[in-house]
Amino acid sequence: MRNLPFTLPKCDQPAAGRIEIYSPDPAGDAFGSLDASVYACDAHVPDVVAAAWAVELTAYRIEMLPGLERTCGEFYVYLTGNFGGDQ
């Protein structure tokens, strides 16, 4: 799966934060698999977090790296995560 199991906002404003999306492991650890990074503007960070939680994923915000430019709604699926297996 190269898409996310939830809908992202798309406002095309510069992203102010990166939200890491994790799925739980079979033992119940909420941070079992790092599956994706989602970029969001400050206004949409709460929407991304709520959307992830609604499908039982963990969302963890981290700061953007200096010089990294992304727009709100962009995302990257990690091929080694649970969402990257269906290539």
VENPE-V247296 format. One record per pair of residues at least 4 apart in sequence whose C-alpha atoms are under 6 Angstrom apart, sorted by the first residue. I is the first residue (numbers start at 1). GAP is how many residues later the second one is. If there is no record, write none. Layout:
I GAP
I GAP
//
This chain:
1 82
1 83
1 85
2 82
8 65
9 64
10 62
10 63
11 61
12 59
12 60
13 58
13 59
14 57
14 58
15 24
15 25
15 26
15 55
15 56
15 57
16 25
16 26
17 22
17 23
17 46
17 47
18 20
18 21
18 43
18 44
18 46
19 18
19 19
19 41
19 42
20 16
20 17
20 39
20 40
21 14
21 15
21 16
21 37
21 38
22 9
22 11
22 12
22 13
22 35
22 36
23 9
23 10
23 34
24 4
24 5
24 6
24 7
24 8
25 4
25 7
33 48
34 47
35 42
35 43
35 46
35 47
35 48
36 40
36 41
36 42
37 38
37 39
38 37
39 33
39 34
39 35
39 36
40 4
40 5
40 32
40 33
41 31
49 10
52 5
53 4
78 6
79 5
80 4
//
